[in-house]
Amino acid sequence: MTPQQFPAPIDVAGVYDGIGQIYGSAWGPNKHYGYWENDADDSSVEEATDRLTDLMISGIAAQAGQRVLDIGCGIGHPAFRLVRASDVNVVGISVSHVQVAKANELAAEAGLADRATFQFTDAMNMPFPDGSFDAAWAFESMWHMPDRGQVVAETARVLRPGGRLAVADVIERGPVSPAGRAVLDHICANYAVSSLGTIDEYRKVLADNGFVDVEIRDISDNVGRTLDLMADAVETVRDKLVDLVGEEQATSLIDFMRLSAAAPESGYLFLTAVRA
Ligand SMILES: C[S@@+](CC[C@H](N)C(=O)[O-])C[C@H]1O[C@@H](n2cnc3c(N)ncnc32)[C@H](O)[C@@H]1O
């Protein structure tokens, strides 16, 4: 497949360099959901978001010295935690030049520039040789991909046989009510998402691309507190959001975060798989 045949690019960088910067200023350096063990778990956002990173770290089970691909790296915070935990080398990719520059700057500040490098690369069409990574994760990035099958195929190509993959992703959970559809449509329209995946879709594209030992967990209940907390966080920087998108859109974004928090159709999965 040539690049020209890919579905039209969607403006992911526009989201992360725009409203994403404002959300991030209130949410913290992990650009992903938090994971709480149960309703009684009173972990902070920082602890809960790091805990989801730890789940991903255990999912890829990388060994010291291995080379890991971070698909959709944000500003590198999860990669730094992975490098420190597993003593691996990480290559992070993102379609935001702003994020890539920030991630490399933070890696240098943390003394990790020789272990974690970040580059502008579209996961739909990666420049890496076949079999050049021991493990990979797509940490809350797959929901943005115009063609998840294409990314999974590319990931299978760049992983060596036996290489592990972990994915954390926002998904659609059926059955979808009209109110739930409105929430899902809002997510797609405002966060550079063509369509949300489902557990069934993931099972199919992983099997189609030669992944085995697929284990998928619906962790919607564990991450469910995220969107209400994020709405609270964004309220604290509402003025900045209004400056960027105007009063009406800012209200809509925050209202829909709370509606998404309550909608059972707005789900989340964690999966691991092995490239055969
Ligand atoms: C929700 S953020 C997660 C960032 C990071 N994994 C974290 O957990 O902090 C989604 C990330 O996916 C990246 N992304 C989206 N589409 C991409 C694509 N086609 N290729 C590479 N990265 C992509 C975005 O640039 C962003 O860094």
The ligand as a Gaussian input file, in Angstrom:
#p B3LYP/6-31G(d) Opt

LIG

0 1
 C       -3.790000      10.433000      24.389000
 S       -2.183000      10.820000      23.781000
 C       -1.224000       9.613000      24.661000
 C        0.212000      10.046000      24.805000
 C        1.108000       9.120000      25.625000
 N        1.042000       7.753000      25.148000
 C        0.752000       9.167000      27.094000
 O        0.109000       8.208000      27.542000
 O        1.123000      10.126000      27.778000
 C       -2.205000      10.140000      22.112000
 C       -0.880000      10.188000      21.377000
 O       -1.014000       9.487000      20.129000
 C       -0.297000      10.199000      19.143000
 N       -0.773000       9.800000      17.812000
 C       -2.029000       9.898000      17.331000
 N       -2.087000       9.466000      16.058000
 C       -0.829000       9.061000      15.728000
 C       -0.231000       8.517000      14.560000
 N       -0.943000       8.300000      13.443000
 N        1.083000       8.203000      14.598000
 C        1.828000       8.430000      15.709000
 N        1.318000       8.955000      16.839000
 C        0.011000       9.272000      16.854000
 C       -0.554000      11.647000      19.509000
 O        0.343000      12.505000      18.856000
 C       -0.371000      11.572000      21.029000
 O        0.995000      11.639000      21.333000

